[in-house]
Amino acid sequence: MKVGIIGAGTMGSGIAQVAASANCQVLLFDTQPEALVKSQQKLAKIMNRLIEKGRITPMAASTLQANIEYVNSLETLADSELIIEAIVEDPAVKKKVFSTLESFVSTDCILASNTSSLSIASLAAACQQPERFIGIHFFNPAPLMKLVEIIPAVQTSNTVKNKARAIIVGWGKLTVLAKDTPGFIVNRVARPFYGEALRIYDEGIADIATIDWAMKTIGGFRMGPFELMDFIGNDINYTVTETVFKAFFYDPRYRPSFTQKRMAEAGYLGRKSGRGYYDYSEDSKKPNPVEDQRLGQAIVDRIVAMLINEAADALHYRVASAVDIDTAMAKGVNYPKGLLAWADKMGICTCVERLDALFEEYHETRYRCSPLLRKMLKNGATFYPEKVSNKNN
Ligand SMILES: NC(=O)c1ccc[n+]([C@@H]2O[C@H](COP(=O)([O-])OP(=O)(O)OC[C@H]3O[C@@H](n4cnc5c(N)ncnc54)[C@H](O)[C@@H]3O)[C@@H](O)[C@H]2O)c1
């Protein structure tokens, strides 16, 4: 199958590698010739590393590399059956690319965007045939992250939705279907992981090292919220939070933190700048957490209750199915459990009580309990009825 990828940056290069490893004939286009050269060099480096580790044979690596052609003219993509755009996150630039593409691609070519924050409907509206348009959202690094969110716009035809999903499944990915709403699944449901951790820190309830220790040791998360923000970059993480906040018409649940804004403004971006919440210089020592079990448990309970509330609300508003929400968080951001399965295990009553206690304390709508959780409590319902009845689970 012929696949066109537009943008040879971080995501475009990764997606090209994924498609090429599934034996697609990939044409990778970028307006910057140096981006194409860098992309090709990066892939060669990755292949050499995989060969050294014995994960790929030299023959398979050269086949994969030969499956990607680096092109400097958009028109070369004319015969593609699927084109995925992964360029700069600017709606005007993206729309222009799609309307240009439509002047020469075939009428059944699927057009897709890897956008993290723009509405799929607004991009589809720039096309003559909006029913062929869809969101296909990969995670970074695309070759390693199993999850892909498939986001049909209101205009997308069912045929295109099913075909696009089948293609990505054929590339070995785990797909979840998400409604075209801000942050889709992962970038929405994950907000409290950062936001509530920042709030706990801002209020002086615990320091950064203690919050990270609690979430890892007691909560079972692979990285603490501050370690993860430093890893993602405080500039990027702050921008995602602010974008989601604005896109939800300034719902206070998503309000960004001044602490993170100041970190981004100061250039304390995290690992990439050598300093973020932690100091990454060679002779620096990581601060010690206060290993207080009761405090740690309170931190975990509060952040997890807020995460569960967000997941329940996403289900309430039909952003995705319960299974897809849980899969997305387990595979897209490596959460130790699906949040809705976690809610079942914890008890819906406990979730509601924890959220109500926070609301009682702050009287902020940020802490309002999802109507779905309240309804479930009233009806004695669970998210996964069969699993909960099994006591060994
Ligand atoms: N980086 C991530 O973690 C991540 C994750 C998921 C989705 N996304 C989304 O993927 C897209 C790309 O992000 P990225 O991080 O790979 O960006 P990037 O800056 O690494 O790469 C973008 C590339 O697009 C090229 N480009 C810009 N305008 C172009 C045009 N008109 N035509 C062709 N090429 C053009 C640039 O030269 C650059 O090489 C964005 O929409 C972003 O929201 C990013």
The ligand as a Tripos MOL2 file, in Angstrom:
@<TRIPOS>MOLECULE
LIG
   44    48     1     0     0
SMALL
NO_CHARGES

@<TRIPOS>ATOM
      1 N1          5.8400   15.5490   19.5050 N.am      1 LIG1
      2 C1          4.8740   14.8650   20.0980 C.2       1 LIG1
      3 O1          5.0510   14.3280   21.1940 O.2       1 LIG1
      4 C2          3.5420   14.6990   19.4200 C.ar      1 LIG1
      5 C3          2.7200   13.6260   19.7870 C.ar      1 LIG1
      6 C4          1.5130   13.4220   19.1160 C.ar      1 LIG1
      7 C5          1.1310   14.3100   18.1170 C.ar      1 LIG1
      8 N2          1.9370   15.3760   17.7880 N.ar      1 LIG1
      9 C6          1.5030   16.2490   16.6740 C.3       1 LIG1
     10 O2          2.2300   15.8790   15.5220 O.3       1 LIG1
     11 C7          2.4690   17.0350   14.6980 C.3       1 LIG1
     12 C8          3.9600   17.1820   14.4430 C.3       1 LIG1
     13 O3          4.6390   17.2950   15.6600 O.3       1 LIG1
     14 P1          6.2200   17.0270   15.7750 P.3       1 LIG1
     15 O4          6.5360   17.0270   17.2190 O.co2     1 LIG1
     16 O5          6.6160   15.8790   14.9230 O.co2     1 LIG1
     17 O6          6.7970   18.3750   15.1050 O.3       1 LIG1
     18 P2          8.2760   18.6590   14.5760 P.3       1 LIG1
     19 O7          8.5170   20.1110   14.7930 O.co2     1 LIG1
     20 O8          9.2580   17.6890   15.1290 O.co2     1 LIG1
     21 O9          8.1750   18.3890   12.9910 O.3       1 LIG1
     22 C9          7.3660   19.1100   12.1290 C.3       1 LIG1
     23 C10         7.9480   19.0140   10.7120 C.3       1 LIG1
     24 O10         6.9980   19.5650    9.7890 O.3       1 LIG1
     25 C11         7.7110   20.2790    8.7900 C.3       1 LIG1
     26 N3          6.7840   21.2230    8.1720 N.ar      1 LIG1
     27 C12         6.3140   22.3910    8.6800 C.ar      1 LIG1
     28 N4          5.4360   22.9440    7.8040 N.ar      1 LIG1
     29 C13         5.3470   22.0930    6.7480 C.ar      1 LIG1
     30 C14         4.5900   22.0930    5.5400 C.ar      1 LIG1
     31 N5          3.7540   23.0860    5.2520 N.pl3     1 LIG1
     32 N6          4.7340   21.0360    4.7080 N.ar      1 LIG1
     33 C15         5.5850   20.0240    4.9840 C.ar      1 LIG1
     34 N7          6.3300   19.9790    6.1080 N.ar      1 LIG1
     35 C16         6.2010   21.0000    6.9850 C.ar      1 LIG1
     36 C17         8.8630   20.9260    9.5330 C.3       1 LIG1
     37 O11         9.9080   21.2570    8.6280 O.3       1 LIG1
     38 C18         9.2460   19.8160   10.5160 C.3       1 LIG1
     39 O12        10.2450   18.9740    9.9650 O.3       1 LIG1
     40 C19         1.7980   18.1900   15.4150 C.3       1 LIG1
     41 O13         0.5090   18.3600   14.8890 O.3       1 LIG1
     42 C20         1.7400   17.7240   16.8600 C.3       1 LIG1
     43 O14         0.6550   18.3050   17.5610 O.3       1 LIG1
     44 C21         3.1400   15.5710   18.4040 C.ar      1 LIG1
@<TRIPOS>BOND
     1     1     2 1
     2     2     3 2
     3     2     4 1
     4     4     5 ar
     5     4    44 ar
     6     5     6 ar
     7     6     7 ar
     8     7     8 ar
     9     8     9 1
    10     8    44 ar
    11     9    10 1
    12     9    42 1
    13    10    11 1
    14    11    12 1
    15    11    40 1
    16    12    13 1
    17    13    14 1
    18    14    15 2
    19    14    16 1
    20    14    17 1
    21    17    18 1
    22    18    19 2
    23    18    20 1
    24    18    21 1
    25    21    22 1
    26    22    23 1
    27    23    24 1
    28    23    38 1
    29    24    25 1
    30    25    26 1
    31    25    36 1
    32    26    27 ar
    33    26    35 ar
    34    27    28 ar
    35    28    29 ar
    36    29    30 ar
    37    29    35 ar
    38    30    31 1
    39    30    32 ar
    40    32    33 ar
    41    33    34 ar
    42    34    35 ar
    43    36    37 1
    44    36    38 1
    45    38    39 1
    46    40    41 1
    47    40    42 1
    48    42    43 1
@<TRIPOS>SUBSTRUCTURE
     1 LIG1         1 GROUP 0 **** ****
